[in-house]
């Protein structure tokens, strides 16, 4: 990097993202504790009866789910890795960059993955049992089949995607998922597609947030306003005029991802450091400087 321009720096937390950083969900923590206490009481006073025992087991599973949600950190504190761009794209998209700084997608924890798998199995089994009961002459059982089936499908999808993310983000044996930042452009690797966005195709980099939901913190988003005709997508998929990056889903603090996309878009000269050890040291310093949650 030369001295003819200011070195890129870690940018401040965008005002659009709000003043308050999301914290661990203490409400879910207390809910988990209460549910485990209730489950213990049910089992302790069951006297060996099957009904209270099964009820206690289900309540404890709800408690485990609540604790898994409470234990997840809102933002990761990982580092970007300097890797070969060809290893990431694996022939799906031809990137002009030889090396990029790769930020992998966050993997779900083993507890979260286990809970999703267990719920998928339990709810699928419950759906089958409800159908069987309905077919034996108790049609009222069919009233709960639709809800059970929909919930089971949701957890099956979540479990499969969580397992896929766990594997792909940790190994170069298959296509990883995440964000690659290089001298010529940005690689976005998702489950269903891979996008290559040249820096010259990005018109604006804007902060945004997820839609507000009751009881759930709004999470940071980054909107890349692009020229779709200059963006390359795998499998010939249609490219929208706005490409969204969800930094909270990446294994690096959102402030680092925001700074990288904003700074390097605004400063073409600074991009010379990308794909080099100099750029890696700079990103490591940003990661170390990002505020802890």
N, C-alpha and C positions, 0 to 999 in steps of 0.2 A: 504493500500500500504506500502511496506517495503522500507527500505533505501538501499537495495542491488542493486538498479538500479535507473537510473535517471528518474524522473517523466516526463511523456509525456508533451510536450509543443506545443503551437500553432505554426505551421510551417509557414514559409514565403510564400508569393505568388509565385507559380511556374513560372520559367522563360518561360516555354512553353506557358503559358497563356498570355504572353505579358506584357509589362510595363504599358499599359494604361487600367484602368478599364473602362468598358462600363458606359456611362453616360446617363442621360435622353435624349430622342430624341428631341432636341430643334427644329430641322427641321420640325418634325411633329407638334410641338406646333405652330410654325408660319404658317404652312400650314392650320391648323385648324382655326386660327384667320382669315386668308385671305379668306378661304371658307365661314366662317360665315358672313364676311363683304359682300362678293359677293352675298350670299343668301339673306341677308337683302336688298341689292340694287335691286335684282330681284323682291322680293316680294313688296318692296316699290313702284317700278315703274310699277308694273304689271297692275294697273288700274282695278283689278278684273278679268283679263283674266286667264283662266284656265291653259294655257301653261306655262306662266312665274311663276305662283304660284306653279305648280307641279315641275318645274325646280328648283325653289328656295328651295323647300322642300327636293329634292334629294341632292342638293349641301350642305344644312345644315346637312344632314345625313352623307355625306362624311366628313364634318368638325367635327362632333361629333366623328366619327371613328378615325380621326387623333388625336384629343385631348385625346381620351381614350388610344391610343398607347403611346402618349407623357407622360401621367400621370403615367404610370406603372413604378415602381422602377426596375432597372436592377437586383438587388440582394435583397433578403429579410433579415431581421434582427431578425427573430424569434428565439426561444429556442427549444432545444430538450426536450422531455417529457419522464419521466420514467414510463413505462406502462407494463402491463402483456403481454408477447409475445403471449399467447393463444388468447388474445382479438384481436390481429392484424391478425393472420393467420386464425382464425376462422375455424380450422379443415382442411383447405386445405393442409397445410404442418405442419408436426410435428417438432417443433424446440426444441432442448435440453435446450435452455435458458428459464428460468422462467420469467425474466424481461429484457427488452431492452430499450435503449434510442431511442425514435421514433421521426424522423424528418418528418413531413407531407409534402406532395406535395403542392406547392403554389396554392392557390385558385385564380381564376380570380376575379377581382373587380366587384362590382355590375354594374358599368358603362360598363365595357367590356362585361359582360354577356348580359346586356340589348341590347347593340349595335349588338352583334352577333345574338340575337333572332330577333331583328327588321330587320336586313339585310336578315336573313333566310326567314322571312315572306314576305318581299317586293320582293325579287328576285324570290321566288316561285310563288307569284302572277303574277309577270311580265312574267314569263315563260308560265304560263297558258294563260294569255292574248295574248301573241305572238302566241301561238298555235291556239287560237281561231281566231285571225286575219288571220292567214295563211289558215285556213279551210274555211274562208268566201270568198275566191277568190283572196287573196293577198299573193301569195307564197313567195314573197320577205321577208315576216315576219319570215319565217322559217330560214333565214340566221342567225338571232340572237338567235334562240332557243338553239342551242348547247352551246353557250357561257353562256347564262343566266342559263341554266340548270346545267352546270358544276359549275358555281359560286354559285348558290343556294345550290347545294349539299355540296359544301365546307363549306358554312356558317351553314347549317343544322348540319353537322358533328361537326363543331367547337362549336356550341351552345349546342348540346347534351352533348359533352364531358366536356364542361365548367360547365354545370349544374350538371353533374355527379360528377366531381371533387369537386365542391362547397359543395355538400351534403356529399360525402363520407369522405372528409378530415376533416369534422367538427363534425362527429358523429361516435360513435362506434356501432351504430345500424346496419351498414353495413361495409363491409371490407374497411378500410382506405387505402389510397395510400401514398407511401413515402418510407422511409428508416429506418429500425430498426437495431441498433448496439448492439450486446450482447457479452457475455463472450465467447461463442462458435462459433458464426458466425454472418453473416449479412443477414437480410431479405430485399428483394426488392419487394415491393408491387406495381404493375402496374395495368392498366385497364384490360388487357387481361390475365395477369399471375402473379404468385407469385414465387419468387426464394428464396431458402435458400442456402447460400454460406458459408460453414465452413471456418474459418480462414486458416485451414490447406490445403484447396483446392485452395487458392489464391497463385499464384506463384509470381506475381508482381503487384504493384499498380503504374500506370503511368498517368501523366497529359497529356491531349490532348485538342483540341479545335474543335468546329464545323467547317464545311466547309465554307470558305469565300464566302460571297455574297455581291454584290454591294449594298452599302448603309446600310448594317447591320453589326454590330460589331460581331466578332467571340466570342462565348461564351465558358466558361470552360466545359470540359468533364473530367471524370476520367475513365480510362480503367482498369478493373480488369482482368488480365490474369489468367485464372482458369483451373483446371482439370475438364472437363465437367462430367466425370464419378462420381465425388464426389459432384456435385451440384444437388439439388433436385428442380424440377419444378412442378408446379401444372398442373393437367390434362395430365401428361406424356409428356409435350412439350419438344422439342429438345433443349438442352442447347448448345450455341456456346462456343468456346474457349475463347472468350472475352466478358465480361459482362460490359456494359456501364452504368455509373451513370452520370446523368446531374445535377450537383449541383445547377445551376442557376434556375432549376425548383423546388427546394426544399425551405422550409420555414426557412432556416438557411443560413448564409453567406457561399459561396463556400469554403473559406479558412478554415472554421471550419470543413466542410465535408471532405475536402482533408486531413487535419491534423488528423482527427479521423481514417480514413481508412488507411492512411500511417503509423501513429505512432503505432496503435494497431496491424497492420500486422507485423511490424518490431519488436515489443516488446511483446512477449507472456506473460511475467511477469506482464506487465501493464494491461492486460485484466482482471485481478482479480478485478479491480475497476469497471468494466462495470456491469451494472445491480444493482448498489448500489448507496446510497446517495453520497458517495465519488466521484464516477464517474460523477454523476449529477452535483455536485458542480464544478468539473473540466471543464465539457462542458459548464456550465454557464459562467465560467471565460473566456473561449475561445470566446464565443459569445460576451461578453462584450468587449473583446480586439480586435475583428475583425474590420478592418478599415471601416468607414462609406463611403457610395458611394457619 
